[in-house]
Amino acid sequence: MPKFLIEREIPGAGDLGPEELRAISQKSCGVLRELGPQVQWVESYVTGDKVYCVYIAPSEELVREHATRGGFPANRVSEIKRMIDPTTAE
């Protein structure tokens, strides 16, 4: 199943506190339950003004549907074609 990287522009994301992040996570998980098991949230990375999320889904359209239903921006959705890490150099 394809894996996607979602770039979300959220001003002040890096300043969000634990309660705010918990609320966002709960909203996301609620929408995922509505969409069914075909869309999975793997992990997210919070930076100063952006959140980068990794999702597994059958299509970009379902990733965008999750964003729409959750009220989250999905400024850029890119399908991950390959993964590399330090062991790739060996």
C-alpha positions as CSV (number, residue, x, y, z in Angstrom):
1,M,0.0,0.0,0.0
2,P,1.4,3.5,-0.8
3,K,2.9,5.7,1.9
4,F,2.5,9.4,1.8
5,L,4.3,12.4,3.3
6,I,1.8,15.3,4.2
7,E,3.1,18.8,4.7
8,R,0.8,20.9,6.9
9,E,1.4,24.6,7.3
10,I,0.3,25.4,10.8
11,P,1.7,28.7,12.1
12,G,3.1,28.3,15.6
13,A,2.9,24.5,15.5
14,G,6.2,24.2,17.4
15,D,4.6,26.2,20.3
16,L,1.6,24.0,20.7
17,G,1.4,22.5,24.1
18,P,0.7,18.9,25.1
19,E,-3.0,19.5,25.6
20,E,-3.4,21.1,22.1
21,L,-1.4,18.3,20.5
22,R,-3.5,15.7,22.3
23,A,-6.7,17.3,21.0
24,I,-5.4,17.4,17.4
25,S,-4.3,13.8,17.7
26,Q,-7.7,12.8,19.1
27,K,-9.5,14.5,16.3
28,S,-7.2,12.8,13.7
29,C,-7.8,9.4,15.2
30,G,-11.6,10.0,15.2
31,V,-11.6,10.8,11.5
32,L,-9.4,7.7,10.8
33,R,-11.9,5.5,12.6
34,E,-14.7,7.0,10.3
35,L,-12.6,6.3,7.2
36,G,-11.8,2.7,8.2
37,P,-8.6,0.7,8.4
38,Q,-7.4,1.5,4.9
39,V,-6.0,4.9,6.1
40,Q,-3.3,4.7,8.8
41,W,-1.4,7.4,10.5
42,V,2.2,6.3,11.1
43,E,3.9,9.3,12.7
44,S,4.2,13.1,12.6
45,Y,7.0,15.6,13.1
46,V,6.3,19.0,14.5
47,T,8.6,21.9,13.5
48,G,8.3,25.7,14.0
49,D,5.4,26.4,11.6
50,K,4.8,23.0,9.9
51,V,3.8,19.4,10.8
52,Y,5.0,16.6,8.6
53,C,2.9,13.4,8.7
54,V,3.5,10.0,7.3
55,Y,0.3,8.0,6.3
56,I,-0.3,4.7,4.6
57,A,-3.4,4.9,2.3
58,P,-4.6,3.4,-1.0
59,S,-4.7,6.9,-2.5
60,E,-3.8,10.6,-2.1
61,E,-7.6,11.3,-2.3
62,L,-8.2,9.4,0.9
63,V,-5.3,11.3,2.6
64,R,-6.9,14.6,1.5
65,E,-10.3,13.4,2.7
66,H,-8.9,12.8,6.1
67,A,-7.5,16.4,6.1
68,T,-10.8,17.8,5.0
69,R,-12.9,16.0,7.5
70,G,-10.5,16.8,10.3
71,G,-10.1,20.4,9.4
72,F,-6.4,20.0,8.9
73,P,-4.4,21.7,6.1
74,A,-2.7,19.3,3.6
75,N,-0.6,21.9,1.7
76,R,1.4,19.2,0.0
77,V,0.9,15.5,-0.3
78,S,3.7,13.4,-1.8
79,E,3.8,9.7,-2.3
80,I,7.0,8.2,-0.8
81,K,8.7,6.2,-3.5
82,R,11.7,4.9,-1.6
83,M,13.2,5.1,1.9
84,I,16.9,5.4,2.6
85,D,18.9,5.5,5.8
86,P,22.6,5.1,6.8
87,T,22.5,1.4,6.1
88,T,21.8,2.2,2.4
89,A,25.4,3.3,2.2
90,E,26.7,-0.2,3.2
